[in-house]
Amino acid sequence: MKVLIGYDGSPSADAALDDLQRAGLPADVKAVILMIAQVWLPPPSDASREDYSPDASPEWTKKYCDPADKAVTEAETLSRYAKERLQNNFPKWKITSETAFGSPPERIVRLKW
């Protein structure tokens, strides 16, 4: 059985991980914990669509890329935490964690098992 677990680091998400113990799931499960950092990078105001590049302006990079990098790093940390928590509850499961950024629905649809 394959199980996709969307995780956002909230107390409710932690409770949902713990509640899986009462879900009657089998011992042979391949689970993927997916954490998505919602990061939207606007184009620099002076760039047209044809020549859009985040490297166009150091100010743009500092304003938008540094916070995006921080959001993705935080998402990776939370994803690893969720994997460890779930692995403690289900030691026989094969659990992986993935971190992405962007639109959650789009990333879920693109997930490859």
Backbone as JSON Lines, residues from 0, in Angstrom:
{"i":0,"aa":"M","n":[0.84,-1.17,0.0],"ca":[0.0,0.0,0.0],"c":[0.89,1.24,0.0]}
{"i":1,"aa":"K","n":[0.45,2.25,-0.73],"ca":[1.14,3.53,-0.77],"c":[0.29,4.57,-0.08]}
{"i":2,"aa":"V","n":[0.95,5.41,0.73],"ca":[0.25,6.46,1.46],"c":[1.0,7.77,1.25]}
{"i":3,"aa":"L","n":[0.28,8.79,0.81],"ca":[0.84,10.13,0.68],"c":[0.36,10.95,1.86]}
{"i":4,"aa":"I","n":[1.3,11.55,2.57],"ca":[0.96,12.34,3.75],"c":[1.42,13.77,3.52]}
{"i":5,"aa":"G","n":[0.47,14.65,3.39],"ca":[0.78,16.08,3.31],"c":[1.0,16.6,4.71]}
{"i":6,"aa":"Y","n":[2.07,17.33,4.9],"ca":[2.44,17.77,6.24],"c":[2.79,19.25,6.19]}
{"i":7,"aa":"D","n":[2.32,20.0,7.21],"ca":[2.62,21.43,7.23],"c":[3.28,21.9,8.53]}
{"i":8,"aa":"G","n":[3.6,20.97,9.42],"ca":[4.29,21.33,10.65],"c":[3.4,21.85,11.76]}
{"i":9,"aa":"S","n":[2.11,21.88,11.55],"ca":[1.19,22.4,12.56],"c":[0.9,21.35,13.63]}
{"i":10,"aa":"P","n":[0.4,21.77,14.79],"ca":[0.01,20.79,15.81],"c":[-1.06,19.81,15.29]}
{"i":11,"aa":"S","n":[-1.94,20.29,14.43],"ca":[-2.96,19.4,13.85],"c":[-2.32,18.35,12.95]}
{"i":12,"aa":"A","n":[-1.29,18.73,12.22],"ca":[-0.59,17.76,11.36],"c":[0.13,16.72,12.21]}
{"i":13,"aa":"D","n":[0.71,17.13,13.33],"ca":[1.34,16.18,14.24],"c":[0.31,15.21,14.81]}
{"i":14,"aa":"A","n":[-0.86,15.73,15.18],"ca":[-1.93,14.88,15.7],"c":[-2.38,13.89,14.63]}
{"i":15,"aa":"A","n":[-2.45,14.33,13.38],"ca":[-2.84,13.43,12.29],"c":[-1.82,12.3,12.11]}
{"i":16,"aa":"L","n":[-0.53,12.62,12.25],"ca":[0.49,11.57,12.17],"c":[0.27,10.54,13.27]}
{"i":17,"aa":"D","n":[0.0,11.0,14.48],"ca":[-0.24,10.08,15.59],"c":[-1.52,9.29,15.41]}
{"i":18,"aa":"D","n":[-2.54,9.91,14.84],"ca":[-3.82,9.23,14.63],"c":[-3.74,8.1,13.61]}
{"i":19,"aa":"L","n":[-2.72,8.11,12.77],"ca":[-2.56,7.02,11.81],"c":[-2.42,5.66,12.49]}
{"i":20,"aa":"Q","n":[-2.0,5.67,13.75],"ca":[-1.87,4.41,14.49],"c":[-3.23,3.72,14.68]}
{"i":21,"aa":"R","n":[-4.3,4.49,14.61],"ca":[-5.64,3.94,14.79],"c":[-6.38,3.79,13.46]}
{"i":22,"aa":"A","n":[-5.68,3.94,12.36],"ca":[-6.33,3.9,11.05],"c":[-6.45,2.49,10.47]}
{"i":23,"aa":"G","n":[-5.86,1.5,11.13],"ca":[-5.95,0.14,10.64],"c":[-5.13,-0.12,9.38]}
{"i":24,"aa":"L","n":[-4.05,0.61,9.24],"ca":[-3.19,0.44,8.06],"c":[-2.31,-0.8,8.22]}
{"i":25,"aa":"P","n":[-1.97,-1.45,7.11],"ca":[-1.14,-2.65,7.2],"c":[0.31,-2.34,7.58]}
{"i":26,"aa":"A","n":[1.05,-3.4,7.86],"ca":[2.46,-3.24,8.23],"c":[3.33,-2.96,7.01]}
{"i":27,"aa":"D","n":[2.89,-3.37,5.84],"ca":[3.66,-3.21,4.61],"c":[3.18,-1.96,3.87]}
{"i":28,"aa":"V","n":[3.74,-0.82,4.23],"ca":[3.32,0.45,3.66],"c":[4.55,1.21,3.16]}
{"i":29,"aa":"K","n":[4.38,1.82,2.0],"ca":[5.37,2.76,1.48],"c":[4.75,4.14,1.62]}
{"i":30,"aa":"A","n":[5.28,4.96,2.52],"ca":[4.71,6.27,2.79],"c":[5.65,7.38,2.33]}
{"i":31,"aa":"V","n":[5.07,8.42,1.79],"ca":[5.82,9.6,1.41],"c":[5.23,10.78,2.17]}
{"i":32,"aa":"I","n":[6.08,11.46,2.91],"ca":[5.68,12.69,3.58],"c":[6.08,13.84,2.67]}
{"i":33,"aa":"L","n":[5.1,14.63,2.29],"ca":[5.35,15.73,1.36],"c":[5.11,17.06,2.07]}
{"i":34,"aa":"M","n":[6.14,17.86,2.11],"ca":[6.08,19.2,2.72],"c":[6.36,20.2,1.61]}
{"i":35,"aa":"I","n":[5.45,21.13,1.43],"ca":[5.59,22.1,0.34],"c":[5.68,23.51,0.92]}
{"i":36,"aa":"A","n":[6.78,24.16,0.63],"ca":[6.94,25.56,1.01],"c":[6.28,26.4,-0.08]}
{"i":37,"aa":"Q","n":[5.32,27.19,0.31],"ca":[4.64,28.03,-0.67],"c":[5.48,29.28,-0.91]}
{"i":38,"aa":"V","n":[6.24,29.22,-1.97],"ca":[7.16,30.3,-2.32],"c":[6.78,30.82,-3.69]}
{"i":39,"aa":"W","n":[6.51,32.09,-3.77],"ca":[6.18,32.72,-5.04],"c":[7.16,33.86,-5.27]}
{"i":40,"aa":"L","n":[7.89,33.77,-6.35],"ca":[8.89,34.8,-6.65],"c":[8.39,35.67,-7.79]}
{"i":41,"aa":"P","n":[8.1,36.92,-7.51],"ca":[7.67,37.81,-8.58],"c":[8.85,38.21,-9.45]}
{"i":42,"aa":"P","n":[8.6,38.51,-10.71],"ca":[9.72,38.98,-11.54],"c":[10.15,40.37,-11.11]}
{"i":43,"aa":"P","n":[11.4,40.7,-11.34],"ca":[11.84,42.07,-11.05],"c":[10.98,43.06,-11.83]}
{"i":44,"aa":"S","n":[10.7,44.18,-11.26],"ca":[9.8,45.15,-11.9],"c":[10.34,45.67,-13.22]}
{"i":45,"aa":"D","n":[11.66,45.66,-13.4],"ca":[12.25,46.19,-14.62],"c":[12.5,45.11,-15.67]}
{"i":46,"aa":"A","n":[12.05,43.89,-15.44],"ca":[12.3,42.8,-16.4],"c":[11.03,42.47,-17.17]}
{"i":47,"aa":"S","n":[11.19,42.24,-18.45],"ca":[10.06,41.78,-19.26],"c":[9.99,40.26,-19.15]}
{"i":48,"aa":"R","n":[8.93,39.67,-19.6],"ca":[8.78,38.22,-19.52],"c":[9.89,37.49,-20.3]}
{"i":49,"aa":"E","n":[10.35,38.08,-21.38],"ca":[11.36,37.42,-22.21],"c":[12.73,37.35,-21.55]}
{"i":50,"aa":"D","n":[13.08,38.39,-20.78],"ca":[14.43,38.4,-20.21],"c":[14.39,38.25,-18.68]}
{"i":51,"aa":"Y","n":[13.33,37.64,-18.16],"ca":[13.21,37.44,-16.71],"c":[14.34,36.56,-16.2]}
{"i":52,"aa":"S","n":[15.02,37.05,-15.2],"ca":[16.07,36.28,-14.55],"c":[16.21,36.76,-13.12]}
{"i":53,"aa":"P","n":[16.13,35.84,-12.15],"ca":[16.32,36.26,-10.77],"c":[17.69,36.89,-10.51]}
{"i":54,"aa":"D","n":[18.65,36.63,-11.39],"ca":[19.99,37.18,-11.22],"c":[20.09,38.62,-11.74]}
{"i":55,"aa":"A","n":[18.99,39.15,-12.25],"ca":[19.03,40.47,-12.88],"c":[19.37,41.58,-11.88]}
{"i":56,"aa":"S","n":[19.01,41.41,-10.63],"ca":[19.22,42.48,-9.67],"c":[19.62,41.91,-8.31]}
{"i":57,"aa":"P","n":[20.72,42.35,-7.74],"ca":[21.09,41.88,-6.4],"c":[20.04,42.26,-5.35]}
{"i":58,"aa":"E","n":[19.4,43.41,-5.53],"ca":[18.36,43.81,-4.58],"c":[17.18,42.85,-4.64]}
{"i":59,"aa":"W","n":[16.81,42.46,-5.88],"ca":[15.7,41.51,-6.05],"c":[16.05,40.18,-5.4]}
{"i":60,"aa":"T","n":[17.27,39.72,-5.61],"ca":[17.7,38.46,-5.03],"c":[17.63,38.5,-3.51]}
{"i":61,"aa":"K","n":[18.13,39.57,-2.92],"ca":[18.1,39.7,-1.46],"c":[16.67,39.76,-0.93]}
{"i":62,"aa":"K","n":[15.81,40.47,-1.65],"ca":[14.43,40.66,-1.17],"c":[13.6,39.38,-1.3]}
{"i":63,"aa":"Y","n":[13.78,38.63,-2.4],"ca":[12.9,37.49,-2.65],"c":[13.56,36.12,-2.5]}
{"i":64,"aa":"C","n":[14.79,35.96,-2.93],"ca":[15.41,34.64,-2.9],"c":[15.85,34.22,-1.5]}
{"i":65,"aa":"D","n":[16.38,35.15,-0.71],"ca":[16.81,34.79,0.64],"c":[15.65,34.28,1.49]}
{"i":66,"aa":"P","n":[14.49,34.96,1.51],"ca":[13.35,34.41,2.26],"c":[12.85,33.09,1.69]}
{"i":67,"aa":"A","n":[12.92,32.92,0.36],"ca":[12.49,31.66,-0.25],"c":[13.41,30.53,0.18]}
{"i":68,"aa":"D","n":[14.71,30.77,0.19],"ca":[15.67,29.75,0.65],"c":[15.4,29.37,2.09]}
{"i":69,"aa":"K","n":[15.09,30.37,2.91],"ca":[14.79,30.11,4.32],"c":[13.53,29.26,4.46]}
{"i":70,"aa":"A","n":[12.51,29.56,3.67],"ca":[11.25,28.79,3.73],"c":[11.47,27.35,3.32]}
{"i":71,"aa":"V","n":[12.27,27.12,2.29],"ca":[12.54,25.75,1.83],"c":[13.37,25.01,2.88]}
{"i":72,"aa":"T","n":[14.36,25.65,3.47],"ca":[15.17,25.02,4.51],"c":[14.3,24.64,5.71]}
{"i":73,"aa":"E","n":[13.41,25.53,6.11],"ca":[12.5,25.23,7.21],"c":[11.59,24.05,6.86]}
{"i":74,"aa":"A","n":[11.1,24.01,5.64],"ca":[10.24,22.91,5.19],"c":[11.0,21.58,5.22]}
{"i":75,"aa":"E","n":[12.26,21.59,4.82],"ca":[13.07,20.37,4.86],"c":[13.24,19.88,6.29]}
{"i":76,"aa":"T","n":[13.47,20.78,7.21],"ca":[13.62,20.41,8.62],"c":[12.33,19.81,9.16]}
{"i":77,"aa":"L","n":[11.2,20.43,8.87],"ca":[9.91,19.92,9.33],"c":[9.59,18.56,8.71]}
{"i":78,"aa":"S","n":[9.95,18.39,7.46],"ca":[9.7,17.12,6.77],"c":[10.5,15.99,7.41]}
{"i":79,"aa":"R","n":[11.76,16.25,7.74],"ca":[12.58,15.23,8.42],"c":[12.01,14.9,9.8]}
{"i":80,"aa":"Y","n":[11.55,15.93,10.5],"ca":[10.94,15.71,11.82],"c":[9.71,14.8,11.69]}
{"i":81,"aa":"A","n":[8.86,15.06,10.71],"ca":[7.66,14.25,10.5],"c":[8.02,12.81,10.16]}
{"i":82,"aa":"K","n":[9.05,12.64,9.34],"ca":[9.49,11.28,8.98],"c":[9.95,10.53,10.23]}
{"i":83,"aa":"E","n":[10.76,11.16,11.06],"ca":[11.24,10.5,12.28],"c":[10.07,10.16,13.22]}
{"i":84,"aa":"R","n":[9.14,11.08,13.35],"ca":[7.98,10.84,14.21],"c":[7.16,9.66,13.71]}
{"i":85,"aa":"L","n":[6.92,9.62,12.4],"ca":[6.14,8.53,11.82],"c":[6.9,7.21,11.89]}
{"i":86,"aa":"Q","n":[8.21,7.26,11.66],"ca":[9.02,6.04,11.7],"c":[9.02,5.43,13.1]}
{"i":87,"aa":"N","n":[8.99,6.27,14.14],"ca":[8.89,5.76,15.51],"c":[7.57,5.03,15.74]}
{"i":88,"aa":"N","n":[6.5,5.53,15.13],"ca":[5.19,4.9,15.28],"c":[5.03,3.65,14.41]}
{"i":89,"aa":"F","n":[5.71,3.62,13.28],"ca":[5.59,2.51,12.32],"c":[6.99,2.07,11.87]}
{"i":90,"aa":"P","n":[7.71,1.33,12.7],"ca":[9.09,0.97,12.38],"c":[9.25,0.09,11.13]}
{"i":91,"aa":"K","n":[8.21,-0.61,10.71],"ca":[8.32,-1.49,9.54],"c":[8.0,-0.78,8.23]}
{"i":92,"aa":"W","n":[7.44,0.39,8.31],"ca":[7.09,1.13,7.09],"c":[8.35,1.64,6.4]}
{"i":93,"aa":"K","n":[8.27,1.74,5.08],"ca":[9.32,2.4,4.3],"c":[8.85,3.83,4.08]}
{"i":94,"aa":"I","n":[9.5,4.76,4.77],"ca":[9.05,6.15,4.75],"c":[10.12,7.03,4.14]}
{"i":95,"aa":"T","n":[9.69,7.87,3.23],"ca":[10.57,8.89,2.67],"c":[9.91,10.25,2.9]}
{"i":96,"aa":"S","n":[10.72,11.27,2.88],"ca":[10.17,12.62,2.98],"c":[10.68,13.42,1.79]}
{"i":97,"aa":"E","n":[9.8,14.23,1.26],"ca":[10.14,15.09,0.13],"c":[9.74,16.51,0.45]}
{"i":98,"aa":"T","n":[10.55,17.43,0.0],"ca":[10.26,18.84,0.17],"c":[10.27,19.49,-1.2]}
{"i":99,"aa":"A","n":[9.29,20.34,-1.42],"ca":[9.19,21.05,-2.68],"c":[8.75,22.48,-2.37]}
{"i":100,"aa":"F","n":[8.72,23.3,-3.39],"ca":[8.18,24.65,-3.21],"c":[7.28,24.96,-4.38]}
{"i":101,"aa":"G","n":[6.36,25.86,-4.14],"ca":[5.42,26.25,-5.18],"c":[3.98,26.0,-4.76]}
{"i":102,"aa":"S","n":[3.17,25.63,-5.72],"ca":[1.75,25.38,-5.5],"c":[1.54,23.96,-4.99]}
{"i":103,"aa":"P","n":[0.96,23.79,-3.8],"ca":[0.75,22.43,-3.28],"c":[-0.03,21.51,-4.22]}
{"i":104,"aa":"P","n":[-1.17,21.94,-4.8],"ca":[-1.88,21.01,-5.7],"c":[-1.03,20.58,-6.89]}
{"i":105,"aa":"E","n":[-0.31,21.51,-7.46],"ca":[0.53,21.21,-8.64],"c":[1.64,20.23,-8.26]}
{"i":106,"aa":"R","n":[2.25,20.41,-7.11],"ca":[3.35,19.54,-6.69],"c":[2.84,18.13,-6.36]}
{"i":107,"aa":"I","n":[1.65,18.05,-5.78],"ca":[1.09,16.73,-5.47],"c":[0.81,15.96,-6.74]}
{"i":108,"aa":"V","n":[0.24,16.62,-7.75],"ca":[-0.05,15.95,-9.01],"c":[1.22,15.48,-9.69]}
{"i":109,"aa":"R","n":[2.32,16.22,-9.56],"ca":[3.58,15.88,-10.22],"c":[4.41,14.86,-9.45]}
{"i":110,"aa":"L","n":[4.0,14.47,-8.24],"ca":[4.76,13.54,-7.42],"c":[4.9,12.2,-8.13]}
{"i":111,"aa":"K","n":[6.1,11.69,-8.19],"ca":[6.4,10.37,-8.78],"c":[6.7,9.38,-7.69]}
{"i":112,"aa":"W","n":[6.08,8.23,-7.75],"ca":[6.32,7.15,-6.75],"c":[7.23,6.14,-7.39]}
